[in-house]
């Protein structure tokens, strides 16, 4: 999703600018970001994450159990993994 955002005119055009610019990359602003990685941290993402989305790459994600403006988003969900929905 980071590369999708970097290639989108809606977001900063470099990975450092994207991840350090609030609120674009919320995992960076999570208190656990600076913790030491666990063995699980090094595992590859689930297969659906590697699937290309050539026409409408996902730019946003949200947890449907946490109320946000995106959780009321009317755009279609492109991908769902446990606790997260990805949309355009």
C-alpha beads as a LAMMPS data file, in Angstrom:
LAMMPS data file: protein, C-alpha beads

88 atoms
87 bonds

1 atom types
1 bond types

-500.0 500.0 xlo xhi
-500.0 500.0 ylo yhi
-500.0 500.0 zlo zhi

Masses

1 110.0

Atoms # bond

1 1 1 0.000 0.000 0.000
2 1 1 2.922 2.351 0.600
3 1 1 3.999 2.188 -3.026
4 1 1 0.413 2.699 -4.158
5 1 1 0.298 5.877 -2.091
6 1 1 3.700 7.112 -3.281
7 1 1 2.478 6.753 -6.885
8 1 1 -0.777 8.600 -6.117
9 1 1 -1.026 12.387 -6.472
10 1 1 -3.032 12.422 -3.210
11 1 1 0.015 11.590 -1.067
12 1 1 3.669 12.625 -0.622
13 1 1 5.866 11.266 -3.410
14 1 1 8.544 9.508 -1.349
15 1 1 8.378 6.758 1.263
16 1 1 10.124 8.805 4.019
17 1 1 7.843 11.780 3.393
18 1 1 4.832 9.513 3.383
19 1 1 5.513 7.556 6.559
20 1 1 6.641 10.534 8.629
21 1 1 3.772 12.794 7.571
22 1 1 0.785 12.467 9.899
23 1 1 -1.768 10.980 9.400
24 1 1 -0.764 9.147 6.219
25 1 1 0.945 6.163 7.778
26 1 1 -0.650 5.543 11.145
27 1 1 1.410 2.435 12.091
28 1 1 4.435 4.697 12.486
29 1 1 2.591 6.749 15.088
30 1 1 1.599 3.705 17.122
31 1 1 3.422 3.365 20.476
32 1 1 4.724 -0.074 19.448
33 1 1 6.603 1.260 16.426
34 1 1 9.942 1.583 18.237
35 1 1 9.781 -1.839 19.890
36 1 1 12.216 -4.543 18.904
37 1 1 10.856 -6.774 16.139
38 1 1 9.707 -10.280 16.965
39 1 1 10.255 -13.304 14.700
40 1 1 6.733 -12.745 13.355
41 1 1 7.765 -9.268 12.197
42 1 1 10.018 -10.843 9.599
43 1 1 7.393 -13.135 8.087
44 1 1 6.159 -12.214 4.611
45 1 1 2.688 -10.722 4.261
46 1 1 -0.305 -12.933 3.473
47 1 1 -0.695 -13.902 -0.174
48 1 1 -3.491 -11.371 -0.922
49 1 1 -1.087 -8.542 -0.099
50 1 1 1.132 -9.643 -2.952
51 1 1 -1.715 -9.724 -5.457
52 1 1 -1.626 -6.814 -7.880
53 1 1 -4.518 -4.373 -8.133
54 1 1 -3.716 -2.813 -11.498
55 1 1 -6.882 -0.791 -12.026
56 1 1 -7.681 0.433 -8.511
57 1 1 -4.791 -0.110 -6.104
58 1 1 -5.770 0.226 -2.441
59 1 1 -4.790 3.565 -0.916
60 1 1 -6.614 3.399 2.415
61 1 1 -7.241 0.856 5.128
62 1 1 -9.392 0.829 8.234
63 1 1 -10.430 -1.426 11.050
64 1 1 -14.221 -1.824 10.826
65 1 1 -14.389 -2.250 14.605
66 1 1 -12.949 1.229 15.232
67 1 1 -15.148 4.153 14.212
68 1 1 -13.405 6.461 11.740
69 1 1 -14.446 8.476 8.746
70 1 1 -13.200 5.635 6.530
71 1 1 -15.403 3.075 8.262
72 1 1 -18.367 4.882 6.710
73 1 1 -16.626 5.026 3.344
74 1 1 -18.845 4.125 0.399
75 1 1 -16.036 2.961 -1.885
76 1 1 -15.815 -0.784 -2.411
77 1 1 -13.569 -2.904 -0.236
78 1 1 -10.833 -4.413 -2.402
79 1 1 -9.253 -6.686 0.151
80 1 1 -10.063 -7.841 3.667
81 1 1 -7.683 -9.397 6.157
82 1 1 -8.413 -9.971 9.839
83 1 1 -9.408 -6.638 11.366
84 1 1 -8.650 -4.498 8.283
85 1 1 -10.402 -3.492 5.089
86 1 1 -8.529 -1.971 2.143
87 1 1 -10.199 0.459 -0.228
88 1 1 -9.485 3.110 -2.857

Bonds

1 1 1 2
2 1 2 3
3 1 3 4
4 1 4 5
5 1 5 6
6 1 6 7
7 1 7 8
8 1 8 9
9 1 9 10
10 1 10 11
11 1 11 12
12 1 12 13
13 1 13 14
14 1 14 15
15 1 15 16
16 1 16 17
17 1 17 18
18 1 18 19
19 1 19 20
20 1 20 21
21 1 21 22
22 1 22 23
23 1 23 24
24 1 24 25
25 1 25 26
26 1 26 27
27 1 27 28
28 1 28 29
29 1 29 30
30 1 30 31
31 1 31 32
32 1 32 33
33 1 33 34
34 1 34 35
35 1 35 36
36 1 36 37
37 1 37 38
38 1 38 39
39 1 39 40
40 1 40 41
41 1 41 42
42 1 42 43
43 1 43 44
44 1 44 45
45 1 45 46
46 1 46 47
47 1 47 48
48 1 48 49
49 1 49 50
50 1 50 51
51 1 51 52
52 1 52 53
53 1 53 54
54 1 54 55
55 1 55 56
56 1 56 57
57 1 57 58
58 1 58 59
59 1 59 60
60 1 60 61
61 1 61 62
62 1 62 63
63 1 63 64
64 1 64 65
65 1 65 66
66 1 66 67
67 1 67 68
68 1 68 69
69 1 69 70
70 1 70 71
71 1 71 72
72 1 72 73
73 1 73 74
74 1 74 75
75 1 75 76
76 1 76 77
77 1 77 78
78 1 78 79
79 1 79 80
80 1 80 81
81 1 81 82
82 1 82 83
83 1 83 84
84 1 84 85
85 1 85 86
86 1 86 87
87 1 87 88
